[in-house]
Amino acid sequence: MTLATSLLVFLHISVMFSAVAISQGPAFLLYRAMRRNDVAAIRAIGGQFATIGPKIGMVFGVGVVIGLITVFVGGWNPLSTWLLIAYVLTVVAMLTPRVLTAPRMMRVGRAAAQSPLEAPSPELRSEIAAATQPVYWLDAAILVLFVIDMVVKPFS
């Protein structure tokens, strides 16, 4: 592996790690606040999604572009199985938050804004129950699959 390829791989991993941290960190904190029925924390953390949300996609996008550049500079076959798996995971990872996770979190945030601080309203309890279903963990599972794919490079 050339120095340029090594630097690109390092940059790709660093950017993607940062993107995961800024997306999953607040998501995990929100999940914990929902499990504790902490209305004030749900409001505070949920409010940050409006600020952070658009930036998360941009950081992941930069990581994807660096990854694609790395594939070509590094001389990997862009149609190798492990990269095809990564492309599919990327599409799923981009759609899941928009289609499943974000709408649920937005409903939790709206319900928390209307709920008294002392205890979650019935509407907030209902939204928390819906948001903590297994689909909430789909983002984390996709990230684990990415790591496995990038490290193991299956079928190659």
C-alpha positions as CSV (number, residue, x, y, z in Angstrom):
1,M,0.0,0.0,0.0
2,T,1.4,3.4,-1.0
3,L,1.8,6.3,1.4
4,A,-1.0,8.2,-0.5
5,T,-3.3,5.2,-0.1
6,S,-2.4,4.8,3.6
7,L,-3.2,8.4,4.2
8,L,-6.5,8.2,2.4
9,V,-7.5,5.1,4.3
10,F,-6.6,6.9,7.6
11,L,-8.5,10.0,6.5
12,H,-11.5,7.9,5.4
13,I,-11.6,6.0,8.7
14,S,-11.1,9.2,10.7
15,V,-13.9,11.0,9.0
16,M,-16.3,8.1,9.2
17,F,-15.4,7.6,12.9
18,S,-16.3,11.2,13.5
19,A,-19.5,10.9,11.6
20,V,-20.5,7.9,13.6
21,A,-19.6,9.7,16.8
22,I,-21.7,12.8,16.1
23,S,-24.6,10.7,14.9
24,Q,-24.6,7.8,17.4
25,G,-23.5,9.7,20.5
26,P,-26.5,11.9,20.7
27,A,-28.8,9.1,19.6
28,F,-27.5,6.9,22.4
29,L,-28.0,9.8,24.9
30,L,-31.5,10.3,23.7
31,Y,-32.2,6.6,24.0
32,R,-31.0,6.6,27.6
33,A,-33.0,9.7,28.4
34,M,-36.1,8.0,26.9
35,R,-35.5,4.9,29.0
36,R,-35.3,7.0,32.1
37,N,-38.4,9.1,31.1
38,D,-36.3,12.2,31.7
39,V,-38.4,14.9,29.9
40,A,-35.8,17.7,30.4
41,A,-33.0,15.5,28.9
42,I,-35.2,14.4,26.0
43,R,-36.0,18.0,25.2
44,A,-32.3,19.1,25.5
45,I,-30.9,16.2,23.5
46,G,-33.7,16.1,21.0
47,G,-33.3,19.9,20.4
48,Q,-29.7,19.2,19.3
49,F,-30.8,16.9,16.5
50,A,-32.2,19.9,14.6
51,T,-28.8,21.6,14.8
52,I,-26.6,18.5,14.3
53,G,-28.8,16.5,11.9
54,P,-27.9,18.2,8.6
55,K,-24.2,18.2,9.5
56,I,-24.2,14.5,10.1
57,G,-25.1,13.8,6.5
58,M,-22.5,16.1,5.2
59,V,-19.7,14.4,7.3
60,F,-20.8,11.0,6.1
61,G,-20.9,12.3,2.6
62,V,-17.3,13.5,2.8
63,G,-16.3,10.1,4.2
64,V,-18.0,8.3,1.3
65,V,-16.2,10.5,-1.2
66,I,-12.9,10.0,0.5
67,G,-13.6,6.2,0.5
68,L,-14.4,6.2,-3.2
69,I,-11.2,8.2,-4.0
70,T,-9.3,5.7,-1.8
71,V,-10.7,2.7,-3.8
72,F,-9.3,4.1,-7.1
73,V,-6.0,5.5,-5.7
74,G,-5.5,2.2,-3.9
75,G,-6.1,0.2,-7.0
76,W,-9.0,-1.9,-5.5
77,N,-11.6,-3.3,-7.8
78,P,-14.6,-1.0,-7.3
79,L,-16.9,-4.0,-8.2
80,S,-15.3,-6.4,-5.6
81,T,-17.9,-8.1,-3.4
82,W,-16.9,-6.3,-0.2
83,L,-17.2,-3.0,-1.9
84,L,-20.6,-3.9,-3.4
85,I,-21.7,-4.8,0.1
86,A,-20.4,-1.4,1.3
87,Y,-22.3,0.4,-1.4
88,V,-25.6,-1.4,-0.4
89,L,-25.0,-0.7,3.3
90,T,-24.3,3.0,2.4
91,V,-27.7,3.3,0.6
92,V,-29.5,1.5,3.5
93,A,-27.6,3.7,6.0
94,M,-28.6,6.8,4.2
95,L,-32.3,5.9,3.9
96,T,-32.8,4.4,7.4
97,P,-32.5,7.6,9.4
98,R,-34.6,9.6,7.0
99,V,-37.3,7.0,6.6
100,L,-37.4,5.3,10.0
101,T,-35.4,6.9,12.8
102,A,-35.6,10.6,12.2
103,P,-39.4,10.8,12.0
104,R,-39.7,8.8,15.2
105,M,-37.2,11.1,17.0
106,M,-39.0,14.2,15.7
107,R,-42.3,12.9,17.1
108,V,-40.6,12.2,20.5
109,G,-39.2,15.8,20.4
110,R,-42.6,17.3,19.7
111,A,-44.2,15.3,22.4
112,A,-41.5,16.2,24.9
113,A,-42.0,19.9,24.1
114,Q,-45.7,19.5,25.1
115,S,-45.1,17.3,28.1
116,P,-44.7,18.6,31.6
117,L,-41.2,18.3,33.0
118,E,-42.2,16.4,36.1
119,A,-43.3,13.3,34.2
120,P,-43.8,12.2,30.6
121,S,-47.3,12.9,29.3
122,P,-49.2,9.9,27.9
123,E,-48.5,11.1,24.4
124,L,-44.7,11.2,25.2
125,R,-44.8,7.7,26.8
126,S,-46.5,6.4,23.6
127,E,-43.9,8.0,21.4
128,I,-41.0,6.8,23.6
129,A,-42.4,3.2,23.3
130,A,-42.6,3.5,19.5
131,A,-39.1,5.0,19.2
132,T,-37.4,2.4,21.3
133,Q,-38.6,-0.5,19.2
134,P,-35.9,-2.6,17.4
135,V,-35.8,-0.2,14.4
136,Y,-34.0,2.3,16.7
137,W,-31.1,-0.1,16.8
138,L,-31.0,-0.6,13.1
139,D,-28.5,2.3,12.6
140,A,-26.1,0.7,15.1
141,A,-26.4,-2.7,13.5
142,I,-25.6,-1.2,10.1
143,L,-22.5,0.4,11.5
144,V,-21.4,-3.0,12.9
145,L,-21.9,-4.6,9.5
146,F,-19.8,-1.8,7.9
147,V,-16.9,-2.5,10.3
148,I,-17.2,-6.3,9.6
149,D,-17.3,-5.6,5.9
150,M,-14.3,-3.3,5.9
151,V,-12.1,-5.4,8.1
152,V,-13.0,-9.0,6.9
153,K,-13.7,-8.1,3.3
154,P,-15.9,-11.1,2.8
155,F,-16.1,-13.0,-0.5
156,S,-12.9,-11.4,-1.8
